[in-house]
Amino acid sequence: MGGRRPRAPEWVRWVPALPRRWPGSRRSTAHGCPRSTAHKESSTSSGRLGAANRIFLPQSAQARPLLADGLLSMGWQVVSAPAYETVPVQGPLPWRPEAEDVVLVTASSAAHEWVRRGLSARAVLAIGEPTARSLRELGAPADAVLAEPTAAGVLAAVESLG
C-alpha cells in the first residue's frame, strides 16, 4: 500500500463523528459498549475447540439471531445478552442529509428510522446484507452493499457508484 491513502470522490462529504450521547436523549449510543471476544482456553493441534468453547455475545437488544445461530452451528456454546438498546431520537433530528450526501446505514433499526422519517440522499450504502435486506423490505433498497464493514469497504462501495 505504500502509506498512500485512497481518496474518496469529490462529491463525498465527510461528517465529523457523532456525539456519544444525542442531545436530549437519556441513553448512550453503543460507543461505550465493550467489544465481545472469544476466549478459547484449550484447543487441539488441529485447531478444533476443546472443552472451553463458550462465547459471550453482548449485542443490541434488537439484534437478529444470525450471528448467534452461525456460532451455534460451528459448535460454540453462545451466551447472548443485550448490552444496549437502540432508541430513535425523538423530535427533529440534529442533522439532515443533504442531496449530495452518501449515507451509510449500519443496522436494520437505522434502516427503519431512515425510512420512517422519509430521508433521502444521493446514495444509500448498507453495511451488510442483513441491513440491505431490511432496506429492500422497507421499499428503499441500498444503492450499494459493503463487501466488508471497514473504511476500505465504504470507499470501495462509494467508488462502485461511479
Contact map, one row per residue, 1 for C-alpha under 8 A:
111100000000000000000000000000000000000000000000000000000000000000000000000000000000000000000000000000000000000000000000000000000000000000000000000000000000000000
111100000000000000000000000000000000000000000000000000000000000000000000000000000000000000000000000000000000000000000000000000000000000000000000000000000000000000
111110000000000000000000000000000000000000000000000000000000000000000000000000000000000000000000000000000000000000000000000000000000000000000000000000000000000000
111111000000000000000000000000000000000000000000000000000000000000000000000000000000000000000000000000000000000000000000000000000000000000000000000000000000000000
001111100000000000000000000000000000000000000000000000000000000000000000000000000000000000000000000000000000000000000000000000000000000000000000000000000000000000
000111110000000000000000000000000000000000000000000000000000000000000000000000000000000000000000000000000000000000000000000000000000000000000000000000000000000000
000011111000000000000000000000000000000000000000000000000000000000000000000000000000000000000000000000000000000000000000000000000000000000000000000000000000000000
000001111101000000000000000000000000000000000000000000000000000000000000000000000000000000000000000000000000000000000000000000000000000000000000000000000010011000
000000111111000000000000000000000000000000000000000000000000000000000000000000000000000000000000000000000000000000000000000000000000000000000000000000000000011000
000000011111100000000000000000000000000000000000000000000000000000000000000000000000000000000000000000000000000000000000000000000000000000000000000000000000000000
000000001111100000000000000000000000000000000000000000000000000000000000000000000000000000000000000110000000000000000000000000000000000000000000000000000000000000
000000011111110000000000000000000000000000000000000000000000000000000000000000000000000000000000000111000000000000000000000000000000000000000000000000000000000000
000000000111111000000000000000000000000000000000000000000000000000000000000000000000000000000000000011000000000000000000000000000000000000000000000000000000000000
000000000001111100000000000000000000000000000000000000000000000000000000000000000000000000000000000000000000000000000000000000000000000000000000000000000000000000
000000000000111110000000000000000000000000000000000000000000000000000000000000000000000000000000000000000000000000000000000000000000000000000000000000000000000000
000000000000011111000000000000000000000000000000000000000000000000000000000000000000000000000000000000000000000000000000000000000000000000000000000000000000000000
000000000000001111100000000000000000000000000000000000000000000000000000000000000000000000000000000000000000000000000000000000000000000000000000000000000000000000
000000000000000111110000000000000000000000000000000000000000000000000000000000000000000000000000000000000000000000000000000000000000000000000000000000000000000000
000000000000000011111100000000000000000000000000000000000000000000000000000000000000000000000000000000000000000000000000000000000000000000000000000000000000000000
000000000000000001111100000111110000000000000000000000000000000000000000000000000000000000000000000000000000000000000000000000000000000000000000000000000000000000
000000000000000000111110111110000000000000000000000000000000000000000000000000000000000000000000000000000000000000000000000000000000000000000000000000000000000000
000000000000000000111111100110000000000000000000000000000000000000000000000000000000000010000000000000000000000000000000000000000000000000000000000000000000000000
000000000000000000001111100000000000000000000000000000000000000000000000000000000000000000000100000000000000000000000000000000000000000000000000000000000000000000
000000000000000000000111110000000000000000000000000000000000000000000000000000000000000000000000000000000000000000000000000000000000000000000000000000000000000000
000000000000000000001111111100000000000000000000000000000000000000000000000000000000000010000000000000000000000000000000000000000000000000000000000000000000000000
000000000000000000001001111100000000000000000000000000000000000000000000000000000000000000000000000000000000000000000000000000000000000000000000000000000000000000
000000000000000000001000111110000000000000000000000000000000000000000000000000000000001000000000000000000000000000000000000000000000000000000000000000000000000000
000000000000000000011100111111110000000000000000000000000000000000000000000000000000000000000000000000000000000000000000000000000000000000000000000000000000000000
000000000000000000011100001111110000000000000000000000000000000000000000000000000001010000000000000000000000000000000000000000000000000000000000000000000000000000
000000000000000000010000000111111000000000000000000000000000000000000000000000000001000000000000000000000000000000000000000000000000000000000000000000000000000000
000000000000000000010000000111111000000000000000000000000000000000000000000000000000000000000000000000000000000000000000000000000000000000000000000000000000000000
000000000000000000010000000111111100000000000000000000000000000000000000000000000000000000000000000000000000000000000000000000000000000000000000000000000000000000
000000000000000000000000000001111110000000000000000000000000000000000000000000000011000000000000000000000000000000000000000000000000000000000000000000000000000000
000000000000000000000000000000011111000000000000000000000000000000000000000000000000000000000000000000000000000000000000000000000000000000000000000000000000000000
000000000000000000000000000000001111100000000000000000000100000000000000000000000000000000000000000000000000000000000000000000000000000000000000000000000000000000
000000000000000000000000000000000111110000000000000000011100000000000000000000000000000000000000000000000000000000000000000000000000000000000000000000000000000000
000000000000000000000000000000000011111000000000000000111000000000000000000000000000000000000000000000000000000000000000000000000000000000000000000000000000000000
000000000000000000000000000000000001111100000000000001110000000000000000000000000000000000000000000000000000000000000000000000000000000000000000000000000000000000
000000000000000000000000000000000000111110000000000011100000000000000000000000000000000000000000000000000000000000000000000000000000000000000000000000000000000000
000000000000000000000000000000000000011111100000110111000000000000000000000000000000000000000000000000000000000000000000000000000000000000000000000000000000000000
000000000000000000000000000000000000001111100000010110000000000000000000000000000000000000000000000000000000000000000000000000000000000000000000000000000000000000
000000000000000000000000000000000000000111110000111100000000000000000000000000000000000000000000000000000000000000000000000000000000000000000000000000000000000000
000000000000000000000000000000000000000111111111111000000000000000000000000000000000000000000000000000000000000000000000000000000000000000000000000000000000000000
000000000000000000000000000000000000000001111111110000000000000000000000000000000000000000000000000000000000000000000000000000000000000000000000000000000000000000
000000000000000000000000000000000000000000111111000000000000000000000000000000000000000000000000000000000000000000000000000000000000000000000000000000000000000000
000000000000000000000000000000000000000000111111000000000000000000000000000000000000000000000000000000000000000000000000000000000000000000000000000000000000000000
000000000000000000000000000000000000000000111111100000000000000000000000000000000000000000000000000000000000000000000000000000000000000000000000000000000000000000
000000000000000000000000000000000000000000111111110000000000000000000000000000000000000000000000000000000000000000000000000000000000000000000000000000000000000000
000000000000000000000000000000000000000101110011111110000000000000000000000000000000000000000000000000000000000000000000000000000000000000000000000000000000000000
000000000000000000000000000000000000000111110001111110000000000000000000000000000000000000000000000000000000000000000000000000000000000000000000000000000000000000
000000000000000000000000000000000000000001100000111110000000000000000000000000000000000000000000000000000000000000000000000000000000000000000000000000000000000000
000000000000000000000000000000000000000111000000111111000000000000000000000000000000000000000000000000000000000000000000000000000000000000000000000000000000000000
000000000000000000000000000000000000001110000000111111100000000000000000001110000000000000000000000000000000000000000000000000000000000000000000000000000000000000
000000000000000000000000000000000000011100000000000111110000000000000000000111100000000000000000000000000000000000000000000000000000000000000000000000000000000000
000000000000000000000000000000000000111000000000000011111000000000000000000111100000000000000000000000000000000000000000000000000000000000000000000000000000000000
000000000000000000000000000000000001110000000000000001111100000000000000000001111000000000000000000000000000000000000000000000000000000000000000000000000000000000
000000000000000000000000000000000001100000000000000000111110000000010000000001111000000000000000000000000000000000000000000000000000000000000000000000000000000000
000000000000000000000000000000000011000000000000000000011111000000000000000000011110000000000000000000000000000000000000000000000000000000000000000000000000000000
000000000000000000000000000000000000000000000000000000001111101000000000000000011111000000000000000000000000000000000000000000000000000000000000000000000000000000
000000000000000000000000000000000000000000000000000000000111111000000000000000000111110000000000000000000000000000000000000000000000000000000000000000000000000000
000000000000000000000000000000000000000000000000000000000011111000000000000000001111110000000000000000000000000000000000000000000000000000000000000000000000000000
000000000000000000000000000000000000000000000000000000000001111100000000000000000000110000000000000000000000100000000000000000000000000000000000000000000000000000
000000000000000000000000000000000000000000000000000000000011111110000000000000000000000000000000000000000000000000000000000000000000000000000000000000000000000000
000000000000000000000000000000000000000000000000000000000000011111100000000000000000000000000000000000000000000000000000000000000000000000000000000000000000000000
000000000000000000000000000000000000000000000000000000000000001111111000000000000000000000000000000000000000000000000000000000000000000000000000000000000000000000
000000000000000000000000000000000000000000000000000000000000000111111100000000000000000000000000000000000000000000000000000000000000000000000000000000000000000000
000000000000000000000000000000000000000000000000000000000000000111111110000000000000000000000000000000000000000000000000000000000000000000000000000000000000000000
000000000000000000000000000000000000000000000000000000001000000011111111000001010000000000000000000000000000000000000000000000000000000000000000000000000000000000
000000000000000000000000000000000000000000000000000000000000000011111111100000000000000000000000000000000000000000000000000000000000000000000000000000000000000000
000000000000000000000000000000000000000000000000000000000000000001111111110000000000000000000000000000000000000000000000000000000000000000000000000000000000000000
000000000000000000000000000000000000000000000000000000000000000000111111111111000000000000000000000000000000000000000000000000000000000000000000000000000000000000
000000000000000000000000000000000000000000000000000000000000000000011111111111000000000000000000000000000000000000000000000000000000000000000000000000000000000000
000000000000000000000000000000000000000000000000000000000000000000001111111100000000000000000000000000000000000000000000000000000000000000000000000000000000000000
000000000000000000000000000000000000000000000000000000000000000000000111111100000000000000000000000000000000000000000000000000000000000000000000000000000000000000
000000000000000000000000000000000000000000000000000010000000000000000011111110000000000000000000000000000000000000000000000000000000000000000000000000000000000000
000000000000000000000000000000000000000000000000000011100000000000000011111111000000000000000000000000000000000000000000000000000000000000000000000000000000000000
000000000000000000000000000000000000000000000000000011100000000000000011001111100000000000000000000000000000000000000000000000000000000000000000000000000000000000
000000000000000000000000000000000000000000000000000001111000000000010011000111110000000000000000000000000000000000000000000000000000000000000000000000000000000000
000000000000000000000000000000000000000000000000000001111000000000000000000011111000000000000000000000000000000000000000000000000000000000000000000000000000000000
000000000000000000000000000000000000000000000000000000011110000000010000000001111100000000000000000000000000000000000000000000000000000000000000000000000000000000
000000000000000000000000000000000000000000000000000000011110100000000000000000111110000000000000000000000000000000000000000000000000000000000000000000000000000000
000000000000000000000000000000000000000000000000000000000111100000000000000000011111100000000000000000000000000000000000000000000000000000000000000000000000000000
000000000000000000000000000000001000000000000000000000000111100000000000000000001111100000000000000000000000000000000000000000000000000000000000000000000000000000
000000000000000000000000000011001000000000000000000000000011100000000000000000000111110000000000000000000000000000000000000000000000000000000000000000000000000000
000000000000000000000000000000000000000000000000000000000001110000000000000000000111111000000000000000000000000000000000000000000000000000000000000000000000000000
000000000000000000000000000010000000000000000000000000000001110000000000000000000001111100000000000000000000100000000000000000000000000000000000000000000000000000
000000000000000000000000001000000000000000000000000000000000000000000000000000000000111110000000000000000000000000000000000000000000000000000000000000000000000000
000000000000000000000000000000000000000000000000000000000000000000000000000000000000011111000000000000000000000010000000000000000000000000000000000000000000000000
000000000000000000000100100000000000000000000000000000000000000000000000000000000000001111111000000000000000000000000000000000000000000000000000000000000000000000
000000000000000000000000000000000000000000000000000000000000000000000000000000000000000111111000000000000000000000000000000000000000000000000000000000000000000000
000000000000000000000000000000000000000000000000000000000000000000000000000000000000000011111000000000000000000000000000000000000000000000000000000000000000000000
000000000000000000000000000000000000000000000000000000000000000000000000000000000000000011111100000000000000000000000000000000000000000000000000000000000000000000
000000000000000000000000000000000000000000000000000000000000000000000000000000000000000011111111000000000000000000000000000000000000000000000000000000000000000000
000000000000000000000010000000000000000000000000000000000000000000000000000000000000000000011111000000000000000000000000000000000000000000000000000000000000000000
000000000000000000000000000000000000000000000000000000000000000000000000000000000000000000001111100000000000000000000000000000000000000000000000000000000000000000
000000000000000000000000000000000000000000000000000000000000000000000000000000000000000000001111110000000000000000000010000000000000000000000000000000000000000000
000000000000000000000000000000000000000000000000000000000000000000000000000000000000000000000011111010100000000000000011100000000000000000000000000000000000000000
000000000000000000000000000000000000000000000000000000000000000000000000000000000000000000000001111110000000000000000001110000000000000000000000000000000000000000
000000000000000000000000000000000000000000000000000000000000000000000000000000000000000000000000111110000000000000000001110000000000000000000000000000000000000000
000000000011000000000000000000000000000000000000000000000000000000000000000000000000000000000000011111000000000000000000110000000000000000000000000000000000000000
000000000011100000000000000000000000000000000000000000000000000000000000000000000000000000000000111111100000000000000000111000000000000000000000000000000000000000
000000000001100000000000000000000000000000000000000000000000000000000000000000000000000000000000000111110000000000000000111110000000000000000000000000000000010000
000000000000000000000000000000000000000000000000000000000000000000000000000000000000000000000000100011111000000000000000101110000000000000000000000000000000000000
000000000000000000000000000000000000000000000000000000000000000000000000000000000000000000000000000001111100000000000000000111100000000000000000000000000000000000
000000000000000000000000000000000000000000000000000000000000000000000000000000000000000000000000000000111111011000000000000111100010000000000000000000000000000000
000000000000000000000000000000000000000000000000000000000000000000000000000000000000000000000000000000011111011000000000000001110010000000000000000000000000000000
000000000000000000000000000000000000000000000000000000000000000000000000000000000000000000000000000000001111111000000000000000100110000000000000000000000000000000
000000000000000000000000000000000000000000000000000000000000000000000000000000000000000000000000000000001111111100000000000000000110011000000000000000000000000000
000000000000000000000000000000000000000000000000000000000000010000000000000000000000010000000000000000000011111110000000000000000000000000000000000000000000000000
000000000000000000000000000000000000000000000000000000000000000000000000000000000000000000000000000000001111111111000000000000000000000000000000000000000000000000
000000000000000000000000000000000000000000000000000000000000000000000000000000000000000000000000000000001111111111100000000000000010011000000000000000000000000000
000000000000000000000000000000000000000000000000000000000000000000000000000000000000000000000000000000000001111111110000000000000000011001000000000000000000000000
000000000000000000000000000000000000000000000000000000000000000000000000000000000000000100000000000000000000111111111000000000000000000000000000000000000000000000
000000000000000000000000000000000000000000000000000000000000000000000000000000000000000000000000000000000000011111111110000000000000000000000000000000000000000000
000000000000000000000000000000000000000000000000000000000000000000000000000000000000000000000000000000000000001111111110000000000000000001010000000000000000000000
000000000000000000000000000000000000000000000000000000000000000000000000000000000000000000000000000000000000000111111110000000000000000000000000000000000000000000
000000000000000000000000000000000000000000000000000000000000000000000000000000000000000000000000000000000000000011111110000000000000000000000000000000000000000000
000000000000000000000000000000000000000000000000000000000000000000000000000000000000000000000000000000000000000001111111000000000000000000000000000000000000000000
000000000000000000000000000000000000000000000000000000000000000000000000000000000000000000000001100000000000000001111111100000000000000000000000000000000000000000
000000000000000000000000000000000000000000000000000000000000000000000000000000000000000000000000111000000000000000000111110000000000000000000000000000000000000000
000000000000000000000000000000000000000000000000000000000000000000000000000000000000000000000000111111100000000000000011111100000000000000000000000000000000000000
000000000000000000000000000000000000000000000000000000000000000000000000000000000000000000000000011111000000000000000001111100000000000000000000000000000000000000
000000000000000000000000000000000000000000000000000000000000000000000000000000000000000000000000000011100000000000000000111110000000000000000110000000000000000000
000000000000000000000000000000000000000000000000000000000000000000000000000000000000000000000000000001111000000000000000111111000000000000000111000000000000000000
000000000000000000000000000000000000000000000000000000000000000000000000000000000000000000000000000001111000000000000000001111100000000000000111110000000000100000
000000000000000000000000000000000000000000000000000000000000000000000000000000000000000000000000000000011100000000000000000111111011000000000101110000000000000000
000000000000000000000000000000000000000000000000000000000000000000000000000000000000000000000000000000011110000000000000000011111011000000000000110110000000000000
000000000000000000000000000000000000000000000000000000000000000000000000000000000000000000000000000000000100000000000000000001111111000000000000111110000000000000
000000000000000000000000000000000000000000000000000000000000000000000000000000000000000000000000000000000000000000000000000001111111100000000000100000000000000000
000000000000000000000000000000000000000000000000000000000000000000000000000000000000000000000000000000000011000000000000000000011111110000000000000000000000000000
000000000000000000000000000000000000000000000000000000000000000000000000000000000000000000000000000000001111001000000000000001111111111000000000000000000000000000
000000000000000000000000000000000000000000000000000000000000000000000000000000000000000000000000000000000000000000000000000001111111111100001100100000000000000000
000000000000000000000000000000000000000000000000000000000000000000000000000000000000000000000000000000000000000000000000000000001111111110001000000000000000000000
000000000000000000000000000000000000000000000000000000000000000000000000000000000000000000000000000000000001001100000000000000000111111111000000000000000000000000
000000000000000000000000000000000000000000000000000000000000000000000000000000000000000000000000000000000001001100000000000000000011111111111100000000000000000000
000000000000000000000000000000000000000000000000000000000000000000000000000000000000000000000000000000000000000000000000000000000001111111111100000000000000000000
000000000000000000000000000000000000000000000000000000000000000000000000000000000000000000000000000000000000000000000000000000000000111111111000000000000000000000
000000000000000000000000000000000000000000000000000000000000000000000000000000000000000000000000000000000000000100100000000000000000011111111000000000000000000000
000000000000000000000000000000000000000000000000000000000000000000000000000000000000000000000000000000000000000000000000000000000000001111111000000000000000000000
000000000000000000000000000000000000000000000000000000000000000000000000000000000000000000000000000000000000000000100000000000000000001111111100000000000000000000
000000000000000000000000000000000000000000000000000000000000000000000000000000000000000000000000000000000000000000000000000000000001101111111110000000000000000000
000000000000000000000000000000000000000000000000000000000000000000000000000000000000000000000000000000000000000000000000001111000001001100011111100000000000000000
000000000000000000000000000000000000000000000000000000000000000000000000000000000000000000000000000000000000000000000000001110000000000000001111100000000000000010
000000000000000000000000000000000000000000000000000000000000000000000000000000000000000000000000000000000000000000000000000111000000000000000111110000000000110110
000000000000000000000000000000000000000000000000000000000000000000000000000000000000000000000000000000000000000000000000000011111001000000000111111000000000100000
000000000000000000000000000000000000000000000000000000000000000000000000000000000000000000000000000000000000000000000000000011110000000000000001111110001101100000
000000000000000000000000000000000000000000000000000000000000000000000000000000000000000000000000000000000000000000000000000000010000000000000000111110001000100000
000000000000000000000000000000000000000000000000000000000000000000000000000000000000000000000000000000000000000000000000000000110000000000000000011111011000000000
000000000000000000000000000000000000000000000000000000000000000000000000000000000000000000000000000000000000000000000000000000110000000000000000011111101100000000
000000000000000000000000000000000000000000000000000000000000000000000000000000000000000000000000000000000000000000000000000000000000000000000000000111111100000000
000000000000000000000000000000000000000000000000000000000000000000000000000000000000000000000000000000000000000000000000000000000000000000000000000011111110000000
000000000000000000000000000000000000000000000000000000000000000000000000000000000000000000000000000000000000000000000000000000000000000000000000000101111111000000
000000000000000000000000000000000000000000000000000000000000000000000000000000000000000000000000000000000000000000000000000000000000000000000000011111111111100000
000000000000000000000000000000000000000000000000000000000000000000000000000000000000000000000000000000000000000000000000000000000000000000000000010011111111110000
000000010000000000000000000000000000000000000000000000000000000000000000000000000000000000000000000000000000000000000000000000000000000000000000000000111111111000
000000000000000000000000000000000000000000000000000000000000000000000000000000000000000000000000000000000000000000000000000000000000000000000000010000011111111100
000000000000000000000000000000000000000000000000000000000000000000000000000000000000000000000000000000000000000000000000000010000000000000000001111000001111111110
000000011000000000000000000000000000000000000000000000000000000000000000000000000000000000000000000001000000000000000000000000000000000000000001000000000111111111
000000011000000000000000000000000000000000000000000000000000000000000000000000000000000000000000000000000000000000000000000000000000000000000000000000000011111111
000000000000000000000000000000000000000000000000000000000000000000000000000000000000000000000000000000000000000000000000000000000000000000000001000000000001111111
000000000000000000000000000000000000000000000000000000000000000000000000000000000000000000000000000000000000000000000000000000000000000000000011000000000000111111
000000000000000000000000000000000000000000000000000000000000000000000000000000000000000000000000000000000000000000000000000000000000000000000000000000000000011111
